[in-house]
Amino acid sequence: MLKVKATVRLLLAVIILHVGTEVPAQKSKSRQPEIYYPGQGNDWKHLKPEEAGFDPAKLKAAIEYGISVETKNPRDMEVNHYRTFGKEPFGDGIGPFKPRGDATGMILKGGYIIAEWGDPWRVDMTHSVTKSFLSTVVGIAVDKGMIASVSDTVWRYVPPVLPYMPVETGNKADQMGQSDWITPFETPHNRTITWDHLLRQTSDWEGTLWGKPEWADRPDPKPDQWMNRPRQKPGAVFEYNDVRVNVMALAALTVWRRPLPQVLKENIMDPIGASNTWRWYGYENSFVIIDGQIMQSVSGGGHWGGGLIISARDMARFGLLTQRNGKWKDRQLISENWVKMARTPTPAEPTYGFMNWFLNTDKKLYPSAPASAFVHIGNGSNIIYVDPEHDLVVVARWISTDGIDGFIGKVLEARKE
């Protein structure tokens, strides 16, 4: 009997202990709305403008305005080149040009397509929007530790580069004494240039690459200054210069030891579900030999031809990636820290981050947009407008520079929120 009573007391103690320590059932939390990402290729959901919080009539009027301010420049990009940059010293085109299509664009709200116009599948030159893809490839190298810090001087990462040149006919003795190498960071000034200086276009790099002297890009109106002006300390002065952009592309190629289009495809374009129609080109004379392989060093834009050719749809995917701070679904393709640095104003030019992230600092760039917005911009104009505050991505192709702010303003005015 005593044994039975002891057993009962033990069971009661266990039950009391269990009840006293039981964790209360958690109250059901309200489910967070799922963040939408488009699938591969055609797998991209649409919303009607009113479903996305837009007035359909006002949005239609905004798009019609954007089309009405299409650039008046020639559609033949080669002809356009020789009417503009081709007039500069050493301005001959050395990369491929492609005639452009109609004014085209897309508007994304929350990742969903709410409007498209023109031919969003057409592959066209995107000019200096290419720079945003180039700087992203550098960013991935930083994220992977291949570049320890953007504050590192670049010359430590770039050995002498051997250009690929088919065997020339003629007397080999005529080439005696000529260097076999490209050494872009060997001058005392160039040795002080960091990755950050190149990314922010404040390096004042000196030299010639692919037959283009740096002074010949957007040359000083005073010819006496072309080759004789004193160098600026890196970081002190902003100067938009495509020769220096191409120097960074070559430096990145030596770090990766792989063609940069392959790096971009593997690390960015395939994961975000881009099409297989985009391509990235350099120049007819920008081939080098690395690890026994012939590789083309790509350009950062279409200044002398080349650069990225891409559809508006693939541009929109990249814009969505940058709006989502480098994350695509469950993968952080670009680190949040890199995106933060890319969006940090350059002291010498506060509306510029890393190439080619144009910032709306103090609403100086586009007064109609919030100061937090940023834009990937290329000649044409080609733009990827990114607006985290309103969860918007807008692609507009072949819009006049003067019409961009008005267009963005009308898109924002179409919101009913």
N, C-alpha and C positions, 0 to 999 in steps of 0.2 A: 504493500500500500504506500509506504513511504517512497518507494522507488517510482511509482506511478505519479505521485504528487510532484516529485522533483522533476520528472519529465515534462509535466504540464507547465510548471513554472518556467522551465527553460524555453519551451515553445512560445509562451506569452512574452518572454523577454526578447526573443528573436523578432516576433511580430511587432512589438513596440519599437524596437530599434529600427526595423525596416521602415515603418511608417514615419518615424521621426526624421529619418535621413533621406527619405525619398525626394528627388528633385521634382518640383512642380512642373507639370506640362507647360511648355512655352506657348505663349499666345501666338496664334498664327500671324506672321508678319505679312504686311501688304506686299504683294509681289512687285518688284521693280520692273518697269517696262523693259522689254528686251531691246538691246541695241542692235539695230539691223545693219547687216553687211550684205552686199550683193554676192551672189554665187559666181561661178565661172562663166565667162563669156556672155551669152544671152540671158543668163539666169539673173535677171535684175527686175525687181518689182517696181511697178508704177503706182502712184497715188494721184487721184484727181486733185487739182489745186485747192478746191474747197475742203477736201479731206485733210490736206496739209496746213490748213489755216490761211489760205490765200484767196483773195478776191479774183475769180477767173478773168473778169473783164480787165481789171487793172494789170494782172500779170500778162495778159495778151498784149495790152498796150505797151508794157515795158519791153517785151520781146520785139514788137514791131518797131519801137524806137531804136533798140539795139541794131536791128537790121538796117534801119534808115541811116545810121551813122557808120556804115561800112566804110573802111578805108578806101581812098581813091587811088591808091598806088596800083601799079600794074599787077595783074594776076600772074604773069610770068615772072617767077622769082629771080631768074637770071637777068632779065631786062631791068627789074627793079634794083638789083644789085648794082648794075653799071650806071644807074641813075643816082645812086647814093654812095655807098661805101666804095664802089668801084672807082670813084673819082679820087680816092686817097692815094698817096704814094704806095707803090707795091700793092695796088688794090685788085689785081687780077684774081678771079675766082679760081680756087684750087680744089674745091669740093663739089659734090653734086648739088644741083638746084632742082626743085620740083615745082611746076605750076600749081597754084593753089585753087581751092574750090570756093563755094559760096560762103557767105557769112553763116556761121554755124555756132551752136551752143547747146548747153544743158544746164538745168537747175536741179540740184538735189536738196531735199529737206529730210533730215534724219536718215540720210543715205538712200532714200527712195527717189526715183525720178519723178518729178512733177511737171517737167516741160523739156522738150527738145525741139530744135529747129535746124534748118539746113541739112547737112549730111554728116551726122555725128560718127558714122563709121568710116568716113573718108580719112585716109592717111595723108597728112600734109606736114610740111616743115613747121616746127614750133619755135624755131629760132632760140632765143635766150632762155625760154623755159627749160631748155636742156641743162642750163646751169644748176637748176634745183635738183635734177637727177644726178648730176656730177657731184655736187656737194654731199648728196645723200650717200653716194658710193664711198666718199671720204669718211663720212660719219660712221658707216658700218665698219670701216677699217679701225676707227677709233674705238668703237664699241667692242670689237674683237681683240683689242690690245695690239693690233699690228702697227698702229701709231699710238704711242704712249700718251701723248697730250697734244692738243692743238697749239700749245705754247712752245713746242719743240721747234727748233730750226729745221727747215726742210732739207738742207744740204746733207744732213747726217743720214737721210733715208734714200738718197738718190746717188747711185754710183754712176760712173761714166756710161752713157747709153750709146749703143752701136746702131746707127741708122742702117736700114736695109736699102742698099743701092745696087741695082744690077751691074754686073761688070761692064765698065765703060771701055769702049774701043779707043785706040789712040796710044800715045806714048805714056807709059806709067811714070816715067821720070817727070812728066809735067805736073804730077800730083805730089811730088816729093816735098815734104815739109808741111803738107796740109794735115790737119788733125783728122783722125778716123772717128772721133768721138763727139757726142753732144754732152756738154758739161754745163747745165743751165744754172748751177748755183756756186760757181767757183770764184766769182769776183768778190772782193771784200764786202761790197754792199749786199750782194745777193746772199752771202753767207749769214747775214743777220735776219733774213726773212723767215717768219714762222708760218705754220699752216694757217693760223688764225689770220695773219696778214693777207695771205692769198684768198682765203675764204671771204674776207670782207673787202677785197679789192683795195687794200691800202698798202700794198707791198712796195710800189714803185720799182718793181723788178726791171733790170736793165738787160738788154740783149736782143737777139733775133732767134726766132723759132719758126721752122717750116717756111723760111724765106720771107717772114714778116717781122720787120723791126718793131719793137714795142712803141716807138715814137710815131710810127706811121698809122697807128690806129687812132682815129679821131685826132689828127695832128694839131698842134698848136698853130693858131693863125699866123704866128711869127716864125717863118722858116729858120731864122737864126737860132731859135730855141730847140729845134728838133733833136740835134745830137750834142748840144753843148751845155744844156741847162744843168745846174747842180741837182743831185739826187735828193729826194725828200727822205727823212728818216722813216723806216717802215712803221705804219700805224698812224702817221701824222696827217696824211692827206688821202681822201677817197678819190679814186680815178677808175671809171668804168673802162676796162681795157681787155679785149678778147685775146691778145697775145699772152697776157699773163694768166688768163683763164686756161688757155691751152697748155701753158707751162704746168699748171696744177694738175691737169689731166695726165700729162706725161709723168709727173711725179707719182700720182696715184697708180698709174700702170706699173711703175717700177716696184711699188709696195705690194701690189696684188700679184704681180708676175702672171697675170691673166688678162685677156682683153676685157675692158670695163663693161661692154655690153653683156658679156656672159655673167659677170658679177651682178649686174643690175637685174638680169633675167632671173637668176637663181635666188637672189635675196629679197627682191622687191616685186617684180612684175608677175612672176608665176604665183607667189603667195597671195597677191591681191586679185588674182583671177583675170589679169589683163589678157587681151587677145594675143594672137601670134603674128600680128601685122606690123607692130612697131619695129623700127630699126634705128641704129645709132652709128653714124659715119664720121670719119675724119677726113683727111685730105689725100690727094694722090701721092704726096711726098711725105706722109707722116707715118711711114712704116718703120718699125725697129725690130731688132732681133733680141729676144730675151729667152734664155734657157734653150737656145737652139731653134726657137720657133719664131716665125715672122708674125708680128702683131701690128695692128694699126692703132696708133694713138688717136683717140677720138677728139673731136672739137667740142667746145662748150656752147656752141651756137652756130648760126648760119651766116656769120659775118663775111666769110669768104666761101660759103657753101658748106654743106655737111651738117652735122648736128643730128638731133633726134627728129625722125619723121614718125608721126603718131596720130591716132584718132582722138576726137574729142572725148569719146567714151573712156579710153585708157587714161587720158589726162584727168578726167573726173575721178577715176579710181585713185590716182595718186593724190589728188586734192583731198579726197576723203581720208586717206591714210594720214596726211599731215594734219587734218582737222581733228583726227582722233589721237593726236599725240604719238604717232608712230605705231599704234596698235591696230592689228587686223584680226578680228575674231579673238582667238585665245593666244595669239602670238604677238610679241613685242618686236616688230621688224626693225624699227629704229628706236633707240632708247629715248625715254622721256627727257633725259638730260641733254641729248643732242638736239632735240626739238626746242628745248628751252634756250640753248645757246644760239640756235639758228634764229630764234625770235628775239634775241637780245640786240637792241640798237647798237650800231657801230658809232663810237664817239665822234669820228670824223664825218659821219653821215647818218643821223638818227633814223632816217626812213629806210635804212638798209641793214639787214641782218647778215646771215651767211648767204652767199650767192645761191639762188636768186630769190631770196625771201624778202620781198619789199614790205615794209612795215608801215602801218598807218599812225605812226607816232604823232600825238597831238592832233590827229586828223588832218595832217598836212598833205598827205598823198591824195586821199579821197574824202573830202569834207562830208559827203553824204553817208559814209559808212562809220561804224563804231571804231574807236581807236584800237580796239583789240583785234580787228581784222588784219589779215595779211594776204599778199597776192604774189603768185609766181607769174612773172611777166616776161614776155618775149616780143621782139619786133613783129610788126604786122598789123595791129597788135594781137597777140595771143595772150590770154590771161586765164589763170585759175584763181578765182577769188574765193578765199576761205574765211568764213565768219563763224567762229565757235560760239559767239554770244547768241546767234540766231539759228545755230545748227544748220548752216547753209554752205553749199559749195556751188559755185557758178563758173562754168567755162564759157568764154566768149572768144571766138576766133574771127580775125580780120575786121576788128572794130577799130575805129579811129581813136587815137590817144585822147583827143579832146572829148570824145563821147563816153568814155568809160565811167566817169563819176556820175553823169546824168543817168546812164543805164543802171548802175548799181542802185542809185537813189530810187529809181522807179520800181525796181524789183523789191526793195525794202518797203516802199510805200504800199505795195500790193498785199502786204501781210495784214491779216485781220486780228492778229493777237494783240 
